[in-house]
Amino acid sequence: MRTRILTALALLAWSQFAQAHGLLLPDDTSVPPLSMVSHKVDATIDEQVAATTVEQLFRNHTSRPVEATYVFPVPKGASINKFTMWIDGKETAGELLDAKKANQIYTEIVRRTRDPGILEYVGNDLLRMRVFPIPANSTQKVKLRFTHVAPKDAGVVEYIYPMKTDGRANRTLDEVFVRVTLKSQSPIQSVYSPTHAIALNRNSDREVVVDFEKNQALLDKDFQLFYATSAQPIGITPLLYRPISSEDGYFMFLISPSTEASKIQRVPRDLVMVLDKSGSMSDLKMAQAKKALKHCLGNLKPDDRFALVSFATTVSTFDDRLQSASKEQLERAEKWVDDLRQSGGTAILPALETALSLRSKGEPGRSFNIVFFTDGLPTVDETNPDKIVKAVGAKVGAETRIFTFGVGDDVNAAMLDQLADATRGVSTYVRPSEDIEAKVSSLYAKISHPVMTNVKLSASGVRLHEVYPVQLPDLFHGSQLVVIGRFSGSGPATVRLSGMIGRESKELVEEFTFPGTRTSDDKEFVEHLWARRKVGYILDQIRANGEKKELVDEVTQLAKKYGIATPYTSYLVVPDGPMPVATLGRSRSMMPTNGPVFGGLLPSAPGVGGPAAAEAKTAEVAKQAAGDATKSGGKDGIAGGRGGVQNRQIDERLKDLKPEDRKGAYADALEKAKKDQSVLTEADRNYKGNLRANQVGSQGVDLALASDALRNQSRLSQTATRAAYGRNCVEVGGVWIDEKYDAKMKLVAIKAQGAAYFRLLEKQPQLKDVYQLGNHIVWVTPSNEALVIDPKDGADDLKDEELNKLFAAAK
């Protein structure tokens, strides 16, 4: 095992130089590709015509001059009609190779760099040019420009820039910067990237600048951007995906207000700020909270109205009615805030009832917002969180929004979330190390200008269901609602968006065609984001109301299929990190991260069948242990002593194996599985054992933030599950394992990047989806045999007859 780990580390060190989005390959094959220092992209898309300029800086890390060839994969689906290349500012001749010739080069690059992620570009054209000489220990700048027409589907333009590598260690040494300027004769409304966190700068309705910048950027995804134009004051952009014709599809609607609509639609509003001044508020927190209140006061418009409420054991107000935001009143209000002192208990319900009583009657359509700060649990008057939520819910109106701020960790996060969710508000948490004013300023800037309130979405011609968020929030100036769900039916359909714009009820109507057959995979992210949002929603129900078997089972099923870390699937090792509850009471380093788990690296079987069957069984036992860890059992659900039962199940599997298979690696794996199970069991017990513990304190806030991130996720992140060749593969201990794999299967081991590896790819091109997973793979072939890909062990060469058998249908 130690030898294999060292080998893996050596390969990792080599792979850090691999960059699929532009490589500088020395002629001397003993020298790895030159490392990239920086990568800058500047693209302009004008009426779908995309002109992309790329500037990359490489470093010759050797002590001698080198000659090299620069290669750059053409973006997927792009038909290059013009390109120019420069070396150190001088225009240099390059060539455009068609896909057939390019495939040979891609294959050679994989063979040389051992980066199977580059197989993503098989089938794409390639730009190539010679670069020489490159002085020793110096940098080399390469610049190119190419033009193509960005594809448009159902009114949505898609732009892709190739940045993807194998996603493990590949980072630029300095920075990645991508800027895309969008220009159109029609107003640009929805702009969205499922892959990268972009910043938008709207110069006008017809010009938008999109930026992505990150130092030490992880290059695990191509940069993907969608945008659409619309003359509507509020536009709906559909992204539709149907992976299986016979099953319901997935939709994403991007709902965006136009710049001009945002400017003219502002409605005066009423703002009530409620501050907890109980004795638990420290001097620092109180000072920050006062600054936050003053920030809100200072940003009121002349036609707004406001009120101030403070509470501890009792409740007090700045005035008994709403005040105009005049200079005189604002000065009085700031002095009132300065005079607040902390003492007493925490009367949450009376404070909220007082705030609600200030709502003006007889002014329908006027927004009424409550910003509620608290750092503690209810200790005065009503102390039952459920009754507080119910009492407040009975008194709010359609125009009321409650924005809650939990200050510190001694709060009931579940209660604050429910208060906000019930009124289409937002809950925010200020951790002990964070600044209250900064958090308030950020939220205030977002909610200060609503464009449409009481938003509702409906459709005729198709049925929309399992839509998230369940209750749509208000649409604000400069923001974009991302609504994700499933659809039944196909063909032309009418989508209606209704709500209040100002004081008037409005309905906007759009016509879309929903696909009835399988669509391309470029919008596969819609399905994955839908799953994450659904899991977040269900976890919220569990957190608020306790476990129910059907909810736990649904979370487990979705989490395993889509590689989502939850308290019920903590064995999944994902870069996002486990759900916070999984580390309760333990340091994060004690939980599995990205090292060998459940038995370490998987089978390394030389030749066909391989002598490492025992190690394969090791992995299978570990895998089954992980799978069983997500099943609820007994009256106590996922907790209740399941660890002992689990270990007995592992011991029972031991009895089924031969004595010689119970030694060495297998014994080590068994102990690790038991140890990891005990960690998971403890986390589960903490999650289930005390519902209150999941609602209050640091753990309650952690869970609130984690489930909120899932419920509102609109950009893909790495997961421990990936689809390949129509099935899911799970990453365990750095190895991608086919969900269909069984320890009883015959093993066929092939050396990664060996002759048999490429010969099999040549005969079965669709295998590139499997190969892209990496260099440690266990995949089940159509013949129902386990194909093991390993960088060190396995057959380097196999006869065609043996390769053909792998793809013969199992009898």
N, C-alpha and C positions, 0 to 999 in steps of 0.2 A: 504493500500500500504506500509506504513512504516513497519508494522509487517512482510510483505512478504520480504522486502528488508533485514531486520535484520535476518530473517531466511536464506536468501540466503548467507549472510555474514558468518553466523555460519557454514553452509555447506561448504563454501569455505575454512574456517579455517581447517575444518576436512580433506577436500580433499587434502590439501597441503602435507599430509604425503603419499598419494597414489603414488606408483611407480610401473608401470606395468612391468618394466624391471628387476624385482627382488624385492621381498617384504619380510620383516621380521615381521611376524605376531605373537604378543604375544598370549599365550594361553588364557589369560584373555581378553574376547571380549570387555570389557569396555575400554581397552587400545588401542588406534589407532595404526596402523602399525608404526614401528620405523622409524624416519626420516633418510634420507640418507645424509651422509656428502660428500662423493666423490664416483666416479664411473669411473673405469679405465678398458679399453678393449685393449687387445693385441692379434691380430689375424695374422696368417700366412696362405696364400693360395698358395699352391704349386701344379701346374697342377690340379686345381679345388678342391683339398683336403684342407679343411679349418679347422685349429686347432685354437680354440678361448679360450683365458684365460681371465676371468672376475674377477676383484677384487673390492669389494664394502665395504665401511665403513659406519656403521649405528651408531646412537646414541640412547641410552636408556634415554629418556627425563624424566623418572619418578624417584621418590625418593626411589624406591625399586627394588630388583632384579626381573627379569622376565625370564620365559621360553618361547621360541618362535619356530615357524616353518618357515624355509626359502623356498620360492617358486620362480621358475624362468621359464618363458615360453620359450619353444624351438622355435627357429626361424621358420618362415613360410616355409614349404616345406623341412625342414631339417630332414634327417633321422639320428638320433644320433647313431653312432656305438661304441662310447667310451666316458665316462665322469668320472671325478674325482672331489671331493669336499674337501675343507679344512676349518677348523675353527682355527683361530690363528696359522696357520702353520702346524696343525696336520690333517692328512688325516682322513676324516670322512665318514661314510657310508651314502649314499643317495640312492634315488630310482627314476627311470624314469617311469612316469605314462603315459599310452596311452591317446589318445584324449578323449575317452569316460569317463574315470575316471577324467581326468583333467577338463573336462567341469563342473563337479559338484563343483570342487574347485574354478574355475573361477567365477561361479555364486555366490558362497558363499562370495568370495572376493568383488564382486560388491555389494552384500547385506550389507556387513560390512563397506566398505570404501565409498560407494555411488559414485564410480567412474565408470561410464558406459564405459569409454574408454577401460577398460580391456576386454570388450567383443570382442575387435579386435582379441584376441587370442583364442577365442572359436574355437575348431577344431584343435588346436595345442597340442602337447605333453607338459609335464610339468616335470621339475626336482624339487625334494623336499628333505629336510633333517631337522632334529631336531637340534636346537641350544639352549644350556642351560648350566649353568645359565648365564645371562647377568647382571653384577653388576649395581647397581643404578648409574645414572648420569655418565655413562661411554660409551665408544665406543666398537663396535664389528666388527671385520673384517671377511668377508666371501669371499672365493675364489673358483672358479670352472673352470674346463677346459672340453671342449667337442669338438668332431671332427665330421665333416659331409662333404659330397660332395656337393659343391656349384653347383647349376644347370646351365646348359649351353644351350642357345637357339640361333640358327643361328650364332654360333661362338662367342656369347657374354656371359660371365660369370656374374652371379648376386649373390651378397652377401648381406644378410639382417641381421642386429642385432637389437633385439627388445628394443626400448627405448620409445615407445609412451605411453603417458597417455592421459587424457582427454584434455590436452592442455591449461588449464586455469591458474592454480596457481602452477603447479608442477615444481619445480626447485630443483636441488641438492643444498645443502648448501655450497659446496665448489667448486668443479670442475667436469667437464666431460672430459675425455681424451680417444680418440679412435685412435689406430694405427693399420693399416692393411698393412702387407708386402706381396707384390705380387711377386711370382717367377714362371718362365716358361722357358721351353727349347726353345720356340719361342719368338721373340721380342715382348715385351708388348708395344702397342702404345696408344690406347685410354683408358683413365681412367676418369670416370665421376660419380658424385653423384648429383642426382636431389634434395636431401633433406638437405645436409649440405655443408658448405663452407670448402672444404678440401684443404690441402697444399700437393704438390707432391715433392718428392725428388727422382730423377732417379739415382740410383747407377750405373745402366748400362741399356742396352736395355732389359735385362732379369730379372731385379729386380727393383721394384718401391716401395717406402715407402709412404703410404697415412696417413696423420695426420689430426685429428680434435680435437681442444681444445677450451674450453670456460668455463669461470667462470660463476656461476649463470645461467647455461644453461637452456633454455626453452626446455622441453622434450615433444614436440608436434608431433614428427614424428619418425618412426623407421629409423635407419641409413641404407641407401640403396646405394649400390656401384655396378657399372658396369665396366667391362674392357674387352678388346679384344686383341688378338695377331695378328700380321701380318708380313710377310716377305717383304712387299712392303716398298719402301722408304717413302711413304706417305700413311697412312692407312685410310680407310673409315669404320667406325663402324656404322651399322644401328640399330636403336631402332624403331620398327614399331608397330603401334597401330591402331586397327580398332574396334571401339565400336559397330558399327551397320553394318551388312553385306551389306545392300543395299545402304549405303552411302560411300563417299570417306573416306579413312583412313588418318592417320597422320604419318609423319616420322620425325625422328631426325637423322642426320648424324654427327658423331663426326669425324673430319678430323684432323689427327695428324701426324707430321713428326717424323721419327725415330731419335734416338739420333745420330746415325752414319751419317745419311743423313744431319742432321743439321750441323755437324762438317765440312763436305766437300763442302757444297753448298754456302758458303758465297761469295757474289759478291761485289766488290768495289762499293762505292756509292758516290754521290755528295750531300752535305748538305749546304743549304743556310739558315742562321739564320737572321730573320728580326725583329728588335726591335723598338717599339714605344717609342720615347723619347720626346713626346709632353709635354707641361707644366703641364698636369694633372697627370703625373707620379710623385708620391711623392718620397721623398728621400729614404724611406724604400723600396718601390716597385722597385725603380731603382737599389738600391743596391742588392736586391734579384735577379732581372732580370740579372744583370751583372754576379752574381755568377752562375746562370743557364746557361748563354752562355759559361762561362768558363768550366762548367761541360761538356757540349757538345763537346767543343774543346778538352778537355783532354781525351775524350774517342774515338776520331777518330783513325782509323787504318792507318798505313803508306801508304797504297794504296788508301785511301779515298782522296777526294778533298772537299774544303769548300769555302764559301764566307760569308761576313757579310754585312748587309744592315741596316741602321738606318733611321728613318724618323720622321719628325714633319711637319712643313709647307713645307719643301723641303726634298729631299731624298739624302742620301750620302752613299758611299760604302767604304769598306776596300780596295778593289781593283776592277778594272773593269772586272775581269775574275776570274774563279775558281783557287784556289791555292792548291798545294799539302800539305798534312798534315805533313810537315817536322818540326823538332824542331824549326828551325829558323823562319819559317812562323807562327807557333803557338805562339811563344813568341811575335812577332810583333802584332798578332791579339789580344792577351790579353792586350797589352798596348793600342791598339786602343779602346778596350772595356772600359778600365779604364778611358779614356779621354772623354767618352760620357757625355753630360750634357743635362738636360731636359729643353725644351722651345718650344713655338710655337703651331701650330694647329696639325691636324691629317689627313695626306694625305695617306689614305689606298690604293686606287687604284694605284697611281704612285709607291708606295713601292712594291706592288705585281707585277706590270708590270716590274719593275727593276729586281726583283728577278727572274722572268721567263726569262728575256733576258739573264741571265747568264748561262742558260742551254746549254751544249755543243752539237753541231750538229755532226751528223755522227757517233754517238756511241750508236746504238740501244741496248737495254737490260740493259744499265747502269741505276741504280736507281737514280732519281733526287728528293730529299726531301726538302721541304720548311717548316721551323719551324717559325711560325708567332706569335709574341707577340703584343697585343694591350690592352690598358686600356680604350679606348674611342670610340666614334662614329665618322664617317667620317665628317670632317668639311672643308677640303680643296680639290679642284678639284671636282671630282664626289662625290656627297653625297647621291645619291639614292642607297640603298642597293641592289635592284634588278638589277640595271644596272651594279653595281660592280661585282656581281656574274656572270652575263652574259658575261661581258668583260673578266673576268679571265677565265671562262669556254671555251671561244673561243681560248685561247692561251695555255692551258695545253695540254700535250701529254699523251699517254698511260702510260708512265713511271713516270709521275709526281705525287707526293703525297704532299698534303698540310696538315700540322698538326697545328691547331690553338690553341692558348692559350688566353682566355679571362681573363684579370687581373682585379679583382674588379668587381663591378656590373654595371658600366657605359659603357656597351658594347651592341652591337646588336647581341644577341645570335643566332637568326635565321639566320643572314647572316654568322656568323662564322660556324654554323652547315652546311649550304649549301656549303660553300667553301670546307670544309673537306669531306663531303659526296660525292661531285661530283668527287673527286680524290681518293676515297678509303682511305682517311685519317681519322684522329680522332680529335674531338674537345674536349678540356679540359678547365675547368673553375677553376680559383684560387680565392676563396672568400676572402674578406678583412682580415679574421683572419688566412688564410692559407699561407704557405710558397711556393713561386714560385719555388725555387730550388728543393724542395722535389717532387713537382708535375712533373717537367721536368725530374728529375732523374728517376722517376718511368716509365714514358712513353718512355724515351730514351732507358732504359734497354729492354723494350718490342720490340721496332721497330728497334733495331740496327742490327738485323740479319734476314733478310727475307729469307725464304726457297723457297716459290713459290709466284709469283706475277701475277696479272691479272687473278685471279682464276675464273674459270667458271665450272658450274655443269650441266650435262644433263643426260637424261635417255632414253632408248628405251625398249619397252615391257610394260611400264607403263607411265603415264603422271604425271609429277611433276608440281604443281601449287601453287600459294599463298605462295611462298617461301620467308623466311626472314632469314638474311637480303636480301633485294631486290638486292643489288649489293654486291657481296662477297668481303670482305677485303683481304689483303695479309695474307699469312700464315707465321708466324715468328717462329724462334727457341724457343722451350720451351713452345709454346702456342698451343691452340687447337681451331679450328673453330667449332662452334655449329650451324648447319644449320637446320632449322625447316620449315616444309611445309606440304602440303597435297598431296595425290597420288590418281589417278584414275586407275582402272584396278587391276589385280592381276596376280600371277604366276611368273615364272622366268623373270628377267629383267636385263639389263646391265646398270650400272651407270658409267659415265665417268667424271673424274676430269681433267681439262686441265688448263694450265698456263705456265708461264715462270719459269724455274728452271735455275738459272744463266742466260746465254745468249741464252739458247735453249728452244724451245717450246716443252712441254712434255704433254702426255696424259696418265693417269692411268685408268685402266679398272677393275671394280669389278662386280661380278655376285651375285645377291641377289634374294631371293624369297619373293614376297610381298603377304601378306595374303588376301584371298578373303572372309573369314568368320570372325566372331567375335573373337577377341583375349582376353586373360586374362587382368585383370585390373592392373597388376603390372607396366605397362607403361602408365597408364592414364595421368601421368604428361605431356606427350608429347603434348596432346591436349590442356591442360591448358596453357603451355608455348607458344604454337602457338598463342592462343588467345591474350595473353598479348603482344606478339611481334606485332601482327597485330594492336591492339589498339594503341600501341606506334607509329607505322608507320602512321596511319591515323591522330593521334593528331599532328604529325609533319606537315602533309599536311595542316591541319586546321590552325596551328600556322603560317605557311608561307604564305598561300593564302587566309585565311579567311574561314568562315563557309559556308558549303553547306549542305542542308537538308539531302541529302542521306548519307553524311559522318557522320553527327551528329547522324542520326538514326542508322547507323551501329555500331558506337562506343557505343551508348546506349544499343543496343541489346546484343553486346558481353560483355559489362561491367556488365550488370544485370545477364547474364547467368553464367559468370565465377567469379563474385564477385570482379571486378576490380574497384578501386577508380579512378574516372576521374572527370573533372569539370562538367560533365553532370550527374554523379551518386554520388554526394557527400554525399547522405544519407547513402551509404554503409559504415559501420563502420568496417574498417580493421586495423589489427595491423601495417601494413606498414605506416598508416597515409594517410590523404587525399592528392589529388594533391595539389601542393603548391598554386595554384591560389585560392583554396577554403578558404584560411585563409588570403587573402590579406586584409590589413587594420584592421585586428582583431587579438587579441591574440589567440593562438591555444587553450587555455582553453575554449574559447567561442564556439568552434565547438564541435559537438558530438564526443566522444571518445569511451569509453567502458562502459558508464553508461546507465541508462534508457533513451531512446529517442523515439519519436513518441508515447508517451503514456505509457512508462515504461514497466514493466514486463507484459507478456501476460496472457491469461485466467487462472484463478484458479477456476475451476468449480467443486465443490464436487459432487460426484455421477454421474449418467448417465444424460446427459442433462445439469445439473448444473445451479444454480441460477445466475451465473456470466455472463450471456449472454450479458448484457450491456457492461461489460468490454471487452468481445470478440469483440463487435461492435466497441468499442473504438479502439482496436488494428487494426481492419480492416480499419476503416476510416484513421487512421494514415498510415497504409500500402499503401492504395490507394493514399494518399497524396504523399507518397514517390515515388510511381510508376509514378504518374502524373508529378512529379517534373523532370522527365527525358525526357518528351515529348516536342518537340519544337512546337511553335505555333505563328501565326501572322507573320507579315513581319519582325520582329526583331529576329526571331529564338528563342534561349533559353533565351534571355533577355527581353527587351521591355515590362515591366509592367506585367509580367506573375504572379507575386506574388499576385496582387489583384484578378486576374482571379482565381488563385488557392484557395484563401480564400473564394471566392464566391462559388466555387465548394464544399468546405467543409461545408459551411453554408447550401447549398442546401441539402446535405446529412442529416444534422440535422433535416430538416423538415420531412424527411421520417421516423424518429424514434418517438417512443412514448414519451410523456413528462417525464415520470419517468426515461427514459433512457438518459435524457439530463443533469443529475446531477452528482455530485461527480467526480469519476474517469474520466468519459467521458469529462466533462467540462475542467478538467485539461489537458487531452490529446489533446483536440482541441486547447487550447492555446499554448501548446508546439509545435504542428504541424505547427501552424501559425508562431510561433517565428522561428522555424528551417527553415521554408520556406523562411522567409525574409532574413535569413543569406545566404541561397543557392541562392536566387534571386540576392542578391548583388554580390555574387561571380560570378554568370553567367553574370551579367551586366558588371563587370570588364573584364571578359574573351572576351565577344563579342563586347562590346561598342567601343573599340579602338584597332584595330589590332596592331598598333605600340606598345601599352603598353604591349602586349604579346610577343614582340620581343626584347625589350630593357630594361635596368635597372635590378633591383633585381628580379622583376617578370619574366622577360624574361629569366634570368639565371635559376631561379627556375624551370620554365617550360621545359627548355632545358635539365636540369639534370633529371627531372622526366620522360619525354618521352624517353630520351636515356636509362634510366634504364629499361623501359618496352621493348624497341626495342631490347635490348641485354640481356634480362633476360634468364638465363639458369638454374636457381634453383628455386624450388617452395617456395613460402612464404604463410603465412596464408591469407585467404580471408574471406569475409563475405558471401560467397556462397559455399555450399557443396552439392554434389550429394548423395542421399540416396534412395535406392529402386527404382532407375530409374528416379527420379525427383530431381530438384534442391530445396534446402531449403535456405532461406535468414535469416541471423541473424539480428534481430531488437531488440534493448534494452535487449540483453542477451538471447533472445528467438529465437529458430530456427523455422521458419515458412515455411510450404510447399507452393510452388508457386501456387498450385492448391486451396489453402484454400479460402473459401468465408464465409462472416459473416452469411449467411443464413443457413449454414450447421448445423446439429445437433451436439452438443458437447458430447463426451464421455470422461470423465476425469478419469485417473488412477494415483494412487499415485506411484511415482518413487520408485523402489526397494520394492514394496509391493507384496503381494501374487499374485494379478491379473497381475502385471507387469511381474513376472517371469513365470507365467502360460501361458501368451500370448506368451512369448519368446519360451517356450517349444513347443507350438503348431505351432508357425510360426518362425522357426530359422532365416529366412532371415531378421527378424526385428532387428537383432543385428546391421545392418547398420544404422537403424534409431536411435536406443537407443544410439549408440556411439556419437551422436551429443551432448549429455549432458542430464541434468535433467530438462530442460525447453524446451518442444517441442510441436508444433502443427503440426500434420501430417494427411493427408487425406487418409483414408482407402479405400480398394476396394469397400466398400459399400457406398462410397461418404459421410462418416461422418468424423468429425474432432476429431481425437484422441489427447487428451491433456495429456501430461506427466508433472507432477508437483511434487516437493519433499515434499510438505506439504499437499496440497488439492487433492481431488479425491478419487475414490473408492479403498479401500485396497484389496477387494476381489470381484470377479464377477463370476457368473456361466458360465460354458463352453458354454451354449447356447448363452449367451450374447457376449462372446468373438468370437464365430464362426460367428455371424451376422456381425461383423466388416469386415470379409474377404469374405462375400458373395457378389457376383457381384451386383452392383447397377442396379435396374430395370429401 
